[in-house]
Amino acid sequence: VTSVTRRKVPAEVALQEVVKSLRHELRRTKEQARHQEQLLKEQEGELKTLQEQFSRCQEERDQLQTELEQKQQEAERRNAMYEEELGGQQDLVRAMKTRVLELIQEKDDLWQKAQH
C-alpha cells in the first residue's frame, strides 16, 4: 500500500502540475483574447471614423466637381463673348484702315489739284 501510495503521489503531483500549467495557459489565452477584442473595437472605431471622412471627402469632391463644371461653362461663355467682340473690333480696324487709305487718297488728290 505504501509503495502504491508513493507511486500515486508523484503521478498526482505531475498531474496537478499539468492542470496548473493548463489553467495558467487558459488565463493567458483569455487575456490575449480580451486584448485582441479591445484592439478590434479600436480598429472598428477607426474604420468608422475613416469611412465618415471618406464620405465627407466624396461629398466635397462632388461639390467641387459641380463648381468646376459651372466655372468651365462660364469661361466658355465668356470666351465666346470675347471672340465675338474681337471679331467686331477686327471689322472696325479694317474699316478704319480702309477709311484712312481713302482719306490719304483724297488728300493726295486735293494736293495735286492745289499744285495745278
C-alpha positions in Angstrom: 0.0 0.0 0.0 2.8 2.3 0.8 4.6 1.7 -2.4 1.4 2.2 -4.4 0.7 5.4 -2.5 4.2 6.5 -3.2 3.7 5.9 -6.9 0.4 7.7 -6.9 1.7 10.8 -5.1 4.3 11.6 -7.8 1.7 10.9 -10.5 -0.8 13.2 -8.8 1.8 15.9 -8.4 2.7 15.6 -12.0 -1.0 15.7 -13.0 -1.6 18.7 -10.7 1.4 20.5 -12.3 -0.1 19.8 -15.8 -3.5 21.1 -14.6 -1.9 24.2 -13.1 0.1 24.8 -16.3 -3.1 24.4 -18.4 -5.0 26.8 -16.1 -2.2 29.3 -16.4 -2.2 28.9 -20.2 -6.0 29.3 -20.3 -5.8 32.5 -18.3 -3.1 33.8 -20.6 -5.1 32.9 -23.7 -8.3 34.6 -22.2 -6.2 37.7 -21.5 -4.9 37.7 -25.1 -8.4 37.2 -26.4 -9.6 40.2 -24.3 -6.7 42.2 -25.6 -7.5 41.2 -29.2 -11.2 42.1 -28.7 -10.1 45.6 -27.4 -7.8 46.1 -30.4 -10.6 45.0 -32.8 -13.0 47.5 -31.2 -10.5 50.3 -31.5 -9.9 49.4 -35.2 -13.6 49.3 -35.8 -13.9 52.8 -34.4 -11.0 54.0 -36.5 -12.6 52.3 -39.6 -15.9 54.1 -38.8 -14.1 57.4 -38.5 -12.2 56.8 -41.8 -15.5 55.9 -43.5 -17.1 59.1 -42.3 -14.1 61.1 -43.5 -14.2 59.3 -46.9 -17.9 60.1 -47.2 -17.3 63.7 -46.5 -14.4 63.8 -49.0 -16.7 62.3 -51.7 -19.3 64.9 -51.0 -16.7 67.7 -51.2 -15.3 66.2 -54.4 -18.8 66.1 -55.9 -19.4 69.7 -54.9 -16.0 70.8 -56.3 -16.7 68.9 -59.5 -20.0 70.8 -59.9 -18.3 74.1 -59.2 -15.6 73.3 -61.7 -18.2 72.4 -64.4 -20.0 75.7 -63.7 -16.7 77.7 -63.9 -15.9 75.9 -67.2 -19.3 76.8 -68.6 -18.9 80.4 -67.5 -15.4 80.5 -69.1 -16.7 79.1 -72.3 -19.5 81.6 -72.4 -17.1 84.5 -71.7 -14.7 83.1 -74.3 -17.4 83.1 -76.9 -18.4 86.6 -76.0 -14.8 87.8 -76.2 -14.4 86.1 -79.6 -17.5 87.8 -80.9 -16.3 91.2 -79.5 -12.8 90.6 -81.0 -14.4 89.9 -84.4 -16.3 93.2 -84.2 -13.1 95.0 -83.2 -11.2 93.5 -86.1 -14.0 94.5 -88.5 -13.8 98.1 -87.1 -10.0 98.2 -87.5 -10.3 97.0 -91.2 -13.0 99.7 -91.8 -10.8 102.3 -90.2 -7.8 101.3 -92.3 -9.9 101.5 -95.4 -11.1 104.9 -94.4 -7.6 106.1 -93.7 -6.5 104.9 -97.1 -9.5 106.7 -98.7 -8.6 109.9 -96.8 -5.0 109.7 -97.8 -6.1 109.3 -101.4 -8.4 112.3 -101.1 -5.6 114.3 -99.6 -3.3 113.4 -102.4 -5.9 114.3 -105.0 -6.5 117.7 -103.3 -2.8 118.3 -103.1 -2.4 117.6 -106.8 -5.3 119.9 -107.6 -3.8 122.6 -105.4 -0.5 122.2 -107.2 -2.1 122.7 -110.6 
